[in-house]
Amino acid sequence: MSDARKSTRKVKIRTIILSLVFLCIATFYAAFFNEVNTLLSIRKLNDNPAYKLTYKGDYELDKYLENGADDWDKVLDFMNENLARGIGKHLYGENQCSSFFAMTPDGDYILARNLDAYGAIPAVITTNPSADYRAIGVTNISRGGWSESSLVSRLTAISSPYYTLDGINEHGLAIASSSIPTDVGTAIDESKVVIHDLTVNRVVLDKAKNVKEAIDLLSEFNIKMEKTYPSHYMIADADGNCVVIEYINGEMKVLEMVGEFHIATNFAMYDYDYNSISSCFRYNDYKNALSDTDGIISTDEAMELLKNNVVKGQAQWSVVYNLTKRTMTITFNNHYDVTYEYELIR
């Protein structure tokens, strides 16, 4: 075989190989378009670290709600099977969170919260599911086993909507969860699907426009409390409604706001005497500060109040959601000199 023919043959072989490689890449990109673009959207905000990502596409929430999950392993199984990644494991941290609802001097309603925990890795997450409501919030990507140095662990971002711990949607509905020591028994109604308490925030943000809709929505499900750190939820809307929802002995209790503000820290508030002095110093500090102003507080003042009530050594993020303007002001790891501002365009 002549040198010219050999050279031509090599060129053809290289062309075929490159074509096959390109075809594989194009096929992969077409098949995993949303997943790839979600991963490409990840940006590091600081070296603490904290991140921001925009979730592309849907994450099968309606399918999750069809069958639910009565423990976290089943939530992980669902994500592995339906988000098609077979990824991650759940990492626990002790949550010492707190939140309060109030009004600004301009008449805007706000929900402010501290997330205090060990080992969290926060990421601001924006979601826009095709059939539900746009939202922005904060997800703890350490729950999926995130590690920036590992490509495989970075794929856990595909599951990040289910790790959302607080947020606001396009209608001005906001939710924040906190841990409380309580009986984790579940009152089972056989006609209802069981869903895990750590997924409640995502369900509410995607499916409810206001507090009433959130209550009605959660009433449709059995909520399985995680044994380690069961949750209660502060839910507020742009009309000035705010409740705390707790599950006591498995039964849903809706705790209405008394007065001009509402507070939730880390104790069960059902049957709580609001005129008493709590054993929780953060609850008392919030109550005293908000009582002095009849529940009127600016965003900057709310941040300062949060700053004064972080659990030392566990501060992960402090955030103020403006339900009227659909905005989010957030700072990470007790660095209150650096804040990040986000807005949900209506």
N, C-alpha and C positions, 0 to 999 in steps of 0.2 A: 504494500500500500504506500502510495506516494506521501511525502511530507504534507503536501497541500490537502490531500484527502484526510489525512490524520488530523490536521489542524481544523478542517471543516467539521469533522466528526466531534472533536472536543468542544467546539463552539456550540454545536447542536445539543450535546449532552449538558453543557453548562446552562444553556437556554432552557432546556426541559426542566433541569433541577431548580433553577431560579423561578420558573413559571409555577412549578409545584409548590415551592416555598411560599411564593406570593399568593397562590390559590389557598393554601392552608391558612395563611395570616388573614386573608380577606374573608374566608369562611368563618374563622374563629371570631373575627371582629363583627361580622354580620350576626352571628349567633349570640354573641355576648356584648352587643353594642352598649346597652345600658350599664352593664356591670363594668365594662372597661372605662366608660366615660365617668361613672361614679368614682372609680379609683383614680382616674386622672384629675378629678376635681379637688382631691385632697390637698390642702395647703396647711403648712405649719404656721401657727400664729405666734408662737414663742417657744423658747427652749425648756419650758417647765416639765413636760410639753403640753401644748393645747393645739387643737386643729380646727379646721373648718372643711366641710364637704357639702356638696349638693347631690342629693340622691336622684339618680336618673331612672325613670320608669316606676313600676309598681313593685310591691313586695308581698303580694298575695295575702293581704290582710283579710279580705272577705273569705278566702279559703280557710285561713286560720280560725275565723269565727264560726265556721261551719261545724268543726269538731272540737276546737279548743285544746286545752292542755292543762292537766291537773298537777303537773310538777315541771320544774325547769328543764329536766332532761327531755321531756316531751316537747317543750318549746324548741330546744336545740335540734331535736329530731325533725321537727317540722321545718325549721330553717334549712337544715341540711338536705332534706328531701325536696323542698319546694323552691328554695333559692339555689339549689343545685351546686352547692359548693363543698359540702361535707366538712365544715370548718369549725374551729374554735371550741372553747370550753368556757364555762362560766366561772369567773373569779369573784369571790365575795370580799366586800369591805364593810366595816361597821359604819352605818350611816347615822350621822348625828345632825340631820338636816332641820331647817326651820324656815318658816315663811309667814308673810303677813300681807293683808289686803287693805288698801287705804285709798285716799283721793289726793291728787295734787292741788296746789293753790289755783291752777287753771281749770279745775273741775274734771281732769282726766282720772280714770280709775287705773290703779297699778296693782300688780302682784309682785312682791319682792321675795327672794329666797336665797338662802345659803345652802350649798351642798358641801357638807363636811364629812369626809370619809378617808380611810386609808386606801392607797393604791388606785385611785381613780385616774383615768386619762380622759379629760373632757374633749368633746368635739362639737362645735356648733353645726347643726344639721338642718338643711332646708329640704323639704319634701313637697312634691306636687303630684300626688297620685291621680290617675286619670278620672276616677269616679268619685273622689272624696275631696277634702279641703286641703288647700295649701297650708303649710305650717313651718315654723322655725323653732328650734329648741336646742337642748343640750343632751347629747348622748354620752354615756360612759363606755368608750370603746375598749376599756380593759376587760369588760365582761366577756368579750369575744376572744380574748387572748392576744390583743394587738401588740405588735412589736415592730417598730419602724425599720429595724435591721433585717427583718425576715419577710420576704415577698409572700410566702404562704400565709403568714399571720396577717399581713396587710389586707388579704382577701376577706378578713372578718368584717371589714367595712360594709360589705354587702348585707350583713345582718343588722347594721347599726340602728335602723328605725325602731327595732324592738327593744333597744336598750335606752330609749329616751326617758329621761327622768324629770324633765319639765319642758314647757314650751307654750307657744301661742299659735292659734290658727288665723286664717284670713277673716273670720268673723269676730275676732277679739276675744275668743274663749281661751283661757289659760288654765293650766293645771300644773301642780307640783306635788310630788309624793315625798313623804317622810316616814321613817321607821318608828314603830311603837311596840312596846312589849304587851302582847295581848294573846288571848286564846286563839289559836289558828284553826280551830274547828270550822268546817264548812257546812252550812245548812244546805243540803242538797235537794234541789227541786229537779226531779227526774226529767221534767219537760224542758229544762234549760241546759245549754252548753256550759261547760266549766272552762274558764280562762284563767291564766296565771296572773297574779297581782302585778308582776313587773311589766306586763304588757298593757295594763289598763291605760296608762298615759297615752300610748299610741292610738288605742281604740278611741278614746275620747277626742283627741286632737283631730283625728281623721273624720269622725262621724257626727260630732255635736256642734251646733252653732251657739248654744247658750247653756246656762246651768240647768234649766228644766230638761232640755234634751239630753244632757249628760246623765242626769238622774234617771230619766226614763230608759236611756240606753243601757246603763249598768244594771238596771232592774231586770233586764232580759237575760242576764247571765248569772251563773254561780261564779263567785270570785274565789279562787284558791289562794290563800295566803301562804307565802313562803315561810317555812318554819323558822329560819334563822333570823330574819328581820322583816316581819310583816309590815305592811304599809297602811297609812291613811293618806287621804288626798285632799288638798285644797283646790277647789275649782271655782273660777270667777269669770264673769263675762263683761262685755262692754256696756251693758245696761246697769251695772253697779250691783249685780247679784253675786253673792259669794257663799259657799257652803264648804264644810269639811265632811267628807264621807269616811266613815269607819265601818269595819266589819267586826262586830262584837259577838263572840260565840258563833261566828259564821253568818250572822244576820246583818244586813246593811242598815246603818244608822246615818241619817242626814242631819247634820248639825248646822242649823241656820245661824247667820250672823246676828249678834246681839249688839246694837249700837251702831257706831259709824265705821268700825273696822273689824277684821277677823285675824286670828293668829293660830298657827299650828306649829308645834315643836315635836317632842318625842315622848309624849304621854297620851294615853287615850282620853279623849275629851267628853265622851258620852257620859251623861249624868254629872259632868263637872260643874261645880259652883263657880260661875264667872266672877263672883264678888270675892272669892277667896284668893289667897296668895299661893301661887304654884310653887312646887319645889324646884321647878326648872327656872334657872336664873335668866335664860334667854327669853322665855315667855314673859316673865315679870318685867324685863327691860323693855321689850316691845310694847307691852301693855302700858307701862308708865309713860313712855315717850309719846305714844299715840293718844293716850288719854289727855295729856297736856295740850295737845293741838286739835282735839276733837276729830282725830283721824285724818288731819290734813298734813301732808308731807311732800316735799319736792323729791324729784329723782335723786338729786345729789344728797339730800338729807337721808333718803331711804338707803342709799349706798353707805353712808356714814354709820347708820344704825346697824346695817348688816355687818360692816367692818368691826364694830364694837362687840359683835356677838358670834364671831366665828369660834369654832372649837380649835384651840391652839394645836398646831401640828397636823391638823386634818383639813384645813381650808383647801377646797378644790375650785369652786367658783361662787361668785355672788352675782345675781342677775336681777334686774328690774324690768318687768314686762309692762309696757303701757298699753292697756287694753283698748283705749280710745283711739290711739294713733297707730296701733299694731306695730309697735317698735320694741326693740330689745337692747338693753344696755348691760354689758357683762364685763367682769374682770375675773382674772384667774389667779389662783394660788396666793391670795392675800396681797397682790400687787395692785393696790387701789389707785396708783398713779397712772396706770395704763388701762383704759377702758376701750371697748369695741362697741360700735353702734350698728344695728341692723334694722331694716324696715321691711315689712311685708307689703308690697304694693297692692293696693286694693283695686 
